[in-house]
Structures are given as C-alpha cells and as structure tokens.
Amino acid sequence: MGEPQKKTEEEFWLEYRQNRDPKIREMFIKQYSPLVKYVAGKVAVGMPHNVEFDDLVGFGVFGLLDAIDKFDPDKNVKFKTYAVTRIRGAIFDELRSIDWVPRSIRQKTREVEDAIGTLEAQLGRTATDQEIANSMGLDESEFIKTMMKISGTTMLSLNDLWFSGDDTDKVSIGDSIEAPSSLNPDVIVEKNEIKRVIVEAIAELPEKEKKILVLYYYEDLTLKEIGQVLEVTESRVSQLHTKAIIRLRAKLTNIRKGIM
C-alpha cells in the first residue's frame, strides 16, 4: 500500500476556516514567521536608529496572527501577498501609536505636501522639483536636502492614504488586494469608488515615481533592488519614493476637498 497523500496548503486553509484548529494555526505561524522578519527588514531601511529591528518584528507578529485569522482562501489572493500587507500594516500602526517621527520632520513633510497640493491644483499637472522648491522659497539643492531628511518617514504613508468618514472606513492602496467581505453593499460601493480615485491618482504620477510604488509595494522589491532596475542609487530611489507618496497624498487631499 502506498503512503497516504499529504494535504495541500489550500486544504489546510479550508479546514482551518471550518474548525479553527489551533494545531493548524501553529503550523501556519511557523511556516510564515520568516515573512515577518522579511517585512520588518524592508521597513527598517531608512528608519532612524531609535527604531529597533526586533521591535518591528514584534509588531509584525501581530499582523501575521491577524492575517492567519482573517485570510479567506476563496479569494483569488495568495496568503503571502495578503499577509505582507497585514504585517506591514501592524508595524505601521504601532509606529504611529508610539509617535516615532520627530515633530520637526512631520512639520516639514506637511509643508512639502501642502506646497505640492496647492501648486499642482493651480498648474493642473505634475509640478517639477524646481517649481516646488520655488513655491517654498528654496533653491533646488535645499529642496533635495529637505526630501532626504524626510525620506525615512514616508514608508508609513501608503497605509494611511485615505479616510472616508470615520476611521472604520479607511481605504488604502494595500486594501485594494482585498475584496471587502463583511461590509454592507453601500459601504462596498463607496470603498470601490475610493479605490478607483486612488488608482487614478497613481496613474497621474510621473512614470518613474509610479514605477517605484509598483516595484516596492506590489513586486516587493527592496529600495536597493529598485535602484538596480532603474539604474539609480538607493538614496535616489528613497527620495523618489518619498516624493511619490507626498505627491499622492497631496492629490488625494485635493480630491477630498473638491479642488481637483
């Protein structure tokens, strides 16, 4: 007699959904725990020295547990893809709660975002670095230095891009890989409309900035790997990533205000 066939991972997920067997949950935790360190490592890049890698891993574990408990194998999304979003989100949520960004950097980020939002609403197109610098009363080299200072703090921003009503209606780019399941039809329609607006805002970004967002958040490349793809330095990728996030936030803020 041949050996009994082992269950596939999909079969284990279906079984876990039905009976919430703690042994299966433990199996998934062991199997995907390296993913937490991987995501924490990506988030750690460019973070200030006061942010400890082990702390990021600890925050991310909560995201993995949340992902295991909420994953729906019937959706056309791989668990790894779903879990990365949940792990990253848990890390970001905890970093926000401990208020790790220095006030001066947060203020400078807001100034750049306001400048880009106002300028691009007036121009009806993407503003250049020189135009943004001029509007802030800076020369271009000073503007680049400013972007370098704030580049380590904008990794958090994609998880906090858009709020519709109260915090329970938050929609982020990361949410777009999930189909809302336990929401009433009106909320689903509203969230889908917000996602459409986010997608359109991304489409309007300069090509290189748009490519960086896709490579970092969807293809899961590191900033160093993106630099190799685009043939630019890692620090340049970090600056472009920061500018893309701030520009995107400014666009969405303008849309919310009805300016654009």
C-alpha positions as CSV (number, residue, x, y, z in Angstrom):
1,M,0.0,0.0,0.0
2,G,1.2,3.5,-0.8
3,E,1.6,6.2,1.8
4,P,-1.5,8.4,2.4
5,Q,-1.4,11.7,0.4
6,K,-0.4,14.8,2.4
7,K,-2.9,17.6,2.5
8,T,-2.2,20.6,0.3
9,E,-1.9,24.0,1.9
10,E,-5.2,25.0,0.4
11,E,-6.9,22.1,2.1
12,F,-5.4,23.1,5.4
13,W,-6.7,26.7,5.0
14,L,-10.2,25.4,4.2
15,E,-10.0,23.1,7.3
16,Y,-8.8,26.0,9.5
17,R,-11.7,28.2,8.3
18,Q,-14.1,25.5,9.4
19,N,-12.8,24.4,12.7
20,R,-10.1,26.9,13.8
21,D,-7.8,24.0,14.8
22,P,-5.0,25.6,17.0
23,K,-2.6,23.0,15.6
24,I,-3.2,24.2,12.1
25,R,-2.8,27.8,13.2
26,E,0.5,26.9,14.9
27,M,1.7,25.3,11.7
28,F,0.9,28.4,9.7
29,I,2.7,30.6,12.3
30,K,5.8,28.5,12.0
31,Q,5.6,28.4,8.2
32,Y,5.2,32.1,7.7
33,S,7.2,33.6,10.6
34,P,10.2,34.3,8.3
35,L,7.9,36.6,6.4
36,V,7.7,38.8,9.5
37,K,11.4,39.3,9.5
38,Y,11.5,39.9,5.8
39,V,8.8,42.7,6.0
40,A,10.4,44.2,9.1
41,G,13.7,44.3,7.3
42,K,12.2,46.2,4.4
43,V,10.5,48.7,6.8
44,A,13.7,49.1,8.8
45,V,15.6,50.5,5.7
46,G,16.0,54.3,6.2
47,M,14.4,54.3,9.7
48,P,16.1,56.3,12.4
49,H,18.5,54.5,14.8
50,N,16.0,54.7,17.6
51,V,13.7,52.3,15.8
52,E,14.9,48.8,16.7
53,F,14.6,45.9,14.2
54,D,13.5,43.5,16.9
55,D,10.7,45.9,17.9
56,L,9.5,45.9,14.2
57,V,9.5,42.1,14.2
58,G,7.4,42.1,17.4
59,F,4.9,44.5,15.9
60,G,4.8,42.4,12.7
61,V,3.9,39.2,14.5
62,F,0.5,40.7,15.4
63,G,-0.1,41.3,11.7
64,L,0.8,37.7,10.9
65,L,-1.7,36.4,13.5
66,D,-4.3,38.8,12.2
67,A,-3.7,37.6,8.6
68,I,-4.0,33.9,9.6
69,D,-7.3,34.5,11.4
70,K,-8.8,36.6,8.7
71,F,-7.5,35.0,5.5
72,D,-10.2,33.8,3.1
73,P,-8.8,31.1,0.7
74,D,-11.8,31.6,-1.6
75,K,-10.5,34.9,-2.7
76,N,-8.0,35.0,-5.6
77,V,-5.2,36.3,-3.4
78,K,-2.2,34.3,-2.2
79,F,-1.8,34.2,1.6
80,K,1.8,35.5,1.3
81,T,0.6,38.6,-0.5
82,Y,-2.3,39.1,1.9
83,A,0.0,38.6,4.9
84,V,2.7,41.0,3.8
85,T,0.0,43.8,3.8
86,R,-1.3,42.8,7.2
87,I,2.2,42.5,8.7
88,R,3.3,45.8,7.2
89,G,0.1,47.5,8.4
90,A,0.6,46.2,12.0
91,I,4.1,47.5,12.1
92,F,3.0,50.9,10.8
93,D,0.1,51.1,13.2
94,E,2.4,50.5,16.1
95,L,4.9,53.0,14.9
96,R,2.2,55.6,14.6
97,S,1.0,54.8,18.1
98,I,4.4,55.5,19.6
99,D,4.7,58.7,17.6
100,W,8.3,57.9,16.4
101,V,8.5,60.7,13.8
102,P,10.2,63.9,15.2
103,R,7.8,66.8,15.2
104,S,10.2,68.9,13.0
105,I,10.2,66.2,10.3
106,R,6.4,65.8,10.5
107,Q,6.0,69.6,10.1
108,K,8.4,69.7,7.1
109,T,6.6,66.8,5.4
110,R,3.3,68.7,5.8
111,E,4.9,71.8,4.3
112,V,6.1,69.9,1.2
113,E,2.7,68.2,0.9
114,D,0.8,71.5,1.1
115,A,3.1,73.1,-1.4
116,I,2.7,70.2,-3.9
117,G,-1.0,70.1,-3.5
118,T,-1.5,73.9,-3.9
119,L,0.9,74.1,-6.9
120,E,-0.4,71.1,-8.8
121,A,-4.0,72.2,-8.3
122,Q,-3.1,75.6,-9.8
123,L,-1.0,74.1,-12.7
124,G,-3.3,71.2,-13.5
125,R,-0.3,69.0,-14.0
126,T,2.7,67.4,-12.1
127,A,5.0,70.1,-10.6
128,T,8.7,69.8,-11.1
129,D,11.3,69.9,-8.3
130,Q,12.3,73.4,-9.3
131,E,8.7,74.6,-9.2
132,I,8.1,73.0,-5.8
133,A,11.3,74.5,-4.4
134,N,10.4,78.0,-5.7
135,S,7.0,77.8,-4.2
136,M,8.6,77.0,-0.8
137,G,11.2,79.7,-1.1
138,L,14.1,77.2,-1.5
139,D,16.7,76.6,-4.2
140,E,16.6,73.1,-5.7
141,S,19.6,71.8,-3.7
142,E,17.9,72.9,-0.4
143,F,14.7,71.2,-1.6
144,I,16.6,67.9,-2.3
145,K,18.2,68.1,1.2
146,T,14.7,68.5,2.7
147,M,13.5,65.5,0.8
148,M,16.4,63.5,2.1
149,K,15.6,64.4,5.7
150,I,12.0,63.3,5.4
151,S,12.6,60.2,3.2
152,G,12.9,57.8,6.1
153,T,9.4,58.7,7.5
154,T,7.2,58.3,4.5
155,M,7.3,54.5,4.3
156,L,4.3,54.6,6.6
157,S,2.1,56.7,4.4
158,L,0.5,54.3,2.0
159,N,-1.3,52.6,4.8
160,D,-2.8,55.9,5.8
161,L,-3.8,57.5,2.5
162,W,-7.5,58.0,2.6
163,F,-10.2,58.1,5.1
164,S,-13.9,58.1,4.2
165,G,-16.0,59.2,7.1
166,D,-14.6,57.7,10.3
167,D,-11.6,55.5,10.8
168,T,-13.5,52.3,10.3
169,D,-13.9,53.4,6.6
170,K,-10.2,53.7,6.0
171,V,-9.2,52.7,2.5
172,S,-5.5,52.4,1.5
173,I,-3.7,51.1,-1.6
174,G,-3.0,48.0,0.4
175,D,-6.7,47.4,0.8
176,S,-7.1,47.0,-3.0
177,I,-5.7,43.5,-2.9
178,E,-8.6,42.5,-0.6
179,A,-12.3,42.3,-1.6
180,P,-14.4,43.6,1.3
181,S,-16.4,40.7,2.6
182,S,-18.3,41.6,5.8
183,L,-19.5,45.0,4.6
184,N,-22.9,46.1,3.6
185,P,-23.4,46.8,-0.2
186,D,-23.4,50.6,0.3
187,V,-20.1,50.6,2.1
188,I,-18.6,48.3,-0.6
189,V,-19.7,50.6,-3.4
190,E,-18.2,53.6,-1.5
191,K,-14.9,51.8,-0.9
192,N,-14.7,50.7,-4.5
193,E,-15.2,54.3,-5.6
194,I,-12.5,55.5,-3.3
195,K,-10.1,52.8,-4.7
196,R,-10.9,54.0,-8.2
197,V,-9.9,57.5,-7.2
198,I,-6.7,56.2,-5.7
199,V,-5.8,54.2,-8.8
200,E,-6.4,57.3,-11.0
201,A,-4.3,59.4,-8.7
202,I,-1.4,56.9,-9.1
203,A,-1.8,56.9,-12.8
204,E,-1.2,60.7,-12.9
205,L,2.2,60.4,-11.1
206,P,5.4,60.8,-13.1
207,E,6.4,57.5,-14.7
208,K,9.5,56.8,-12.5
209,E,7.6,57.6,-9.3
210,K,4.7,55.4,-10.3
211,K,7.2,52.5,-11.2
212,I,8.8,52.8,-7.8
213,L,5.5,52.4,-6.0
214,V,4.6,49.3,-8.1
215,L,8.0,47.7,-7.6
216,Y,8.1,48.4,-3.8
217,Y,4.5,47.7,-2.8
218,Y,3.4,45.2,-5.3
219,E,6.6,43.5,-6.7
220,D,8.0,43.6,-3.1
221,L,11.5,44.7,-4.2
222,T,13.8,46.5,-1.8
223,L,14.9,50.1,-2.5
224,K,18.4,48.7,-3.4
225,E,16.8,46.3,-5.9
226,I,14.7,49.0,-7.4
227,G,17.8,51.2,-7.8
228,Q,19.4,48.3,-9.8
229,V,16.3,48.1,-12.0
230,L,16.1,51.8,-12.6
231,E,19.9,52.3,-12.7
232,V,20.0,54.9,-10.0
233,T,21.3,55.0,-6.4
234,E,19.4,53.6,-3.5
235,S,19.3,57.1,-1.9
236,R,17.8,58.5,-5.2
237,V,15.1,55.7,-5.1
238,S,14.3,56.7,-1.5
239,Q,13.9,60.4,-2.5
240,L,11.7,59.4,-5.5
241,H,9.6,57.1,-3.2
242,T,9.1,60.0,-0.7
243,K,8.1,62.4,-3.4
244,A,5.7,59.9,-4.9
245,I,4.0,59.3,-1.5
246,I,3.8,63.0,-0.7
247,R,2.5,63.9,-4.2
248,L,-0.1,61.1,-4.0
249,R,-1.2,62.3,-0.5
250,A,-1.5,65.9,-1.9
251,K,-3.6,64.7,-4.8
252,L,-6.0,62.7,-2.7
253,T,-6.3,65.6,-0.2
254,N,-7.1,67.9,-3.1
255,I,-9.7,65.5,-4.4
256,R,-11.3,65.2,-1.0
257,K,-11.5,69.0,-0.7
258,G,-13.0,69.2,-4.2
259,I,-10.2,71.3,-5.5
260,M,-9.3,68.9,-8.4
